[in-house]
Amino acid sequence: MSLTSVLIAHNEQAMLPITLPPIKAISDQVIIVDMGSTDRSHEIYGDLLGKNDLVLTYPRENLYFFGFAHPRNYGAKRAKTDWILAIDCDELIQPEEFLAVKDTLNDTLTNVFDLERLNYVKEDGYSLDNIPDVLASARSTKETHRRLYRNLPRTRWEGMIHEEVWIGEINAYYDCEPFPLRLHHLNQFKVDISAHLKFGLYSYLTLQAIEFPGLRYGTNEFWFLTFPTTNMGAMLNAAGDYARLHNLPPINEGNVRKQLASEGVEIVG
């Protein structure tokens, strides 16, 4: 059983020294799809990656039109191993969890596995400087993501944002099993402007997927139907700021609201 971990990265110098070593510890190959990082990320890649690993250059502007499934596939198609783990730079794993059950992948007939993700809430007293305390006692919410999958030609990612794994014409949601590896999501602990920019980017892509449902491909309606009911103003403001900053076409607010109304969604405020 061999494993490639595929990461999408953009200016993650604060997270990489924390999250990349554990990923490297469980992987036969690491592939990083770097979208034009201008910080110390490339220096960190050089320090932590080995001869079997790859750093691929990916134009970040492609995200605005093709979404996150595209760079995930761009990296995964270069994997040379039996299995692929799709993981983000702000997700921390504990290698012993994976190594304890790694050999079970040799015998399974399952092609895709669900991983539990713990989304930690930033509160006073917790920071990236005391990760053990965060994992031990910080508040978090739980969800599952299909991130570990067999490296098959017919397996791919689909969706503009909140993308999901598909096998042929079937969403892997309908044919997956749980796997005992947890993703500790630390996004809220970023201290620079990247967290704000991330919300702007995510809002810009999500609003496109709301306006054009064919861009969704996912089974979780929360981000496209539930979240907008009380957060539409914040999403539109963040997406508008992001579009102006990056000289992108503006979101058509009228079309977004009309599409949500057609799906029975009532915006509050």
Salt bridges, closest charged atoms under 4 A:
GLU12 OE2 - LYS190 NZ 3.13
ASP34 OD1 - HIS42 NE2 3.34
GLU43 OE2 - ARG40 NH2 3.18
ASP53 OD2 - LYS24 NZ 2.58
ASP88 OD1 - ARG72 NH2 3.04
ASP88 OD2 - ARG147 NH2 3.77
ASP90 OD2 - HIS185 NE2 3.31
ASP90 OD2 - LYS190 NZ 3.84
ASP90 OD2 - LYS198 NZ 3.13
GLU91 OE2 - ARG117 NH1 2.82
GLU91 OE2 - ARG147 NH2 2.78
GLU97 OE2 - ARG182 NH2 2.40
ASP114 OD1 - ARG146 NH1 3.45
GLU123 OE2 - ARG139 NE 2.79
GLU143 OE2 - ARG117 NH2 2.87
GLU143 OE2 - HIS145 NE2 3.10
GLU158 OE2 - ARG156 NE 2.64
GLU163 OE2 - ARG72 NE 2.64
GLU164 OE1 - ARG146 NH2 3.18
ASP241 OD1 - ARG244 NH2 2.64
GLU253 OE2 - ARG257 NE 2.88
GLU263 OE2 - ARG216 NH2 2.78
